[in-house]
Amino acid sequence: SVGYGLDKSVLKLPALINITTTINLSPKQRSVYRVLKTERVMEDGTLLDTPAKLHATLRQFLSTVRGQALEAVLDDTETHILIFYVFNASRDKILEIAKKYKRVIYEQSGHKSDLPKGIPTKPSITLLQYQSGSAGLNLQYANISIFYEPSYSWMDMQQAVGRNYRGGTSNLTRHYYFKVDR
């Protein structure tokens, strides 16, 4: 059988608001980033001797500074929220922040598979690692998605956008993207 995709304009979806939050590094953070990038050595002496190691380390470093932006969104709303991330260090930071809020925490990742059965009755935070939670899940109970850091894969990003913005969505949906100004 052949599948035919529908143009989203046919579905009469409610508005989707994309919000990009730019995070400025402190002078100290900017200095650490530059040292990592130019000297290619971590504080513990680990060499960043391949482009892949360097790139992953720089991305992971930048993911640690997104916490304040996450707190600002969590402070501003008491509804269900999806948070997409890549790195385990990001997961740890998100969990550390999420535990400060009185919300149920769900997770779909390489660590844990604990998604709600049906629509949660209390405000919740759902952590989704792109590789395991960006495709094939219907998470329309949340009208806010936070893209804590971008995925390496454009397709994973598009799939993640579609977790709560798809046919049957009836509420205004907001997607937050955290961009670090280095």
N, C-alpha and C positions, 0 to 999 in steps of 0.2 A: 504494500500500500504506500501511497505517496502522501506526505503531509503538506498542507498548505498553510503558511503563516498568515495571520491576519494583521493588518495595519492597526496599531493601537488607536488610531483616530476613529475606527469603526466601533470600538468597545465602549465609548462614552465614559472614560475614566475620569474621576475627579482630578483636581489640580495636583500637580507634583511640584513641590518647591525644592530646588537645589540650593543649599547654603554652603559656601566655602568659607571656612574660618582659617585665616592666616595666623600662624604662630611664629612670633619672633624669638629667636634664640637670645639668651642673655650673653653678655660679652664673654663670660667664662665658657658657656656651652659652645659659642661660636669658635673660641680658641681650641677647645678639645676637638671639635669637628675638623678644623683646619689641620691640626696635628695628625689626626687619624688619616686624613686624605692625602697629605703631602709626605709625611714620614712613614706611613704604612706600618706602624707599630702600635699595638695596644698598650695601655698602662701596665699590664702584667707581663709585657715583653713578647707577646704573641705576634709573630710576623704576619702581615696581610700581604702575602707574597703572590697571590693570584688575583686577577680582576674580580672573580666571583666572591672570594673572601672579603676583599675591600668593599665591594658593593653591598654585600649582605651586612657587614659590620656597620657601614655608614647608615643604611636603612634602619637597622636595629637601634642604633644610637638615637636617630631622629624619632623613633617610635616612643622612646622614653620621655620625650618632652611634651607629648600630646595630652598628658593627664589633666592639666588645668582647663583645657578646652572641653574635655569630656565632663569634668565637674560642672562647668558652666551650663552645659546642655542638661545634665541630670538635675541641677538646681532649678532649672527653668520649667520642668515638666514632671508630672506624676502619672504618666501613662506607660504603656508597653513600649519598650525600645529594643531594637536589634543592633548589635555592635559587631561589625566585621573586622577581623584582624588577620595578620600573617604569622607573626613570630610568637614563640612561647613567652618571651620576655614581655611582649605586649599583653598577652593573656594575663600574666601575673600582675602587671600594673593595673589593668582594667578590673580584675577581681579585687585587688586591694582597694580601689576607689569604690567599686560597686557595693562592697560590704558596708560602707559608711551609710548607705541609703536603705531605708526599710522597704525593700522590694524582694520578691522572689527572684532567684537567679537560676536561669536555665543555661544549658551549654550543649553545643554540637561541635565536637573537635576530635582530634586524635587522642585526647585525654579522656573524654567523657561524651556519652550520648544520652542526654537527659532533656528532651524537649517536652513541652506540655501536651497533655492529651486534651484536645479541644481548645477552647478559648480560656485563658487564665482569668480568674475572677479578681485577683489583686494585681496592682501594677507590677510589672516584671522587667527584668533586664535579661536578654538572651544573647549570649556570646556565641559567635559563629566564626570558626576558622574557615577561610575561603575554600580550602581544599575539601572540606567535609560538609560545609553548610551553605554553600552558595548555589547549589543546583538541586532542583527537584523537590524543594520543600515549599509548602504553602504556609506562610507565616503572616497572613493578613491581619491577625489580631493586633499587630504593632503598626502604628502609622508613622513611626519615626525610625529611620535607619541611620546609624553612624558608621561611616567608613573610616575607622580609626587610622588606617594606613592603606595605601593602595596595594592591590595585588599585582604580581608580576604579569598576570594573564588578563588581557582585555576581556576575554570571554567569561572568566570568573567574576569580573566586575559587573558585566552585563547581567549575568545570572543572579548575582547578589541584589542588584537593583530590582529584579523581578520577584524577589521573595515576598515583598509586601505591596508591590505596585503592579497589579495584574487584574485580569477580568474578575469582576465580583467585588473589587475594592470600592467602598462607598464613602470613605472619609478622606479628607485632605491628607496628603502624605508629604512628609518632610525628610529629605536626605541631607545629612551633614557630611561634608568632606573636610578633613583636617590637612592643611597644607603648611609645611614648615618652611619659613623664609630663612635660607641659610646664607 
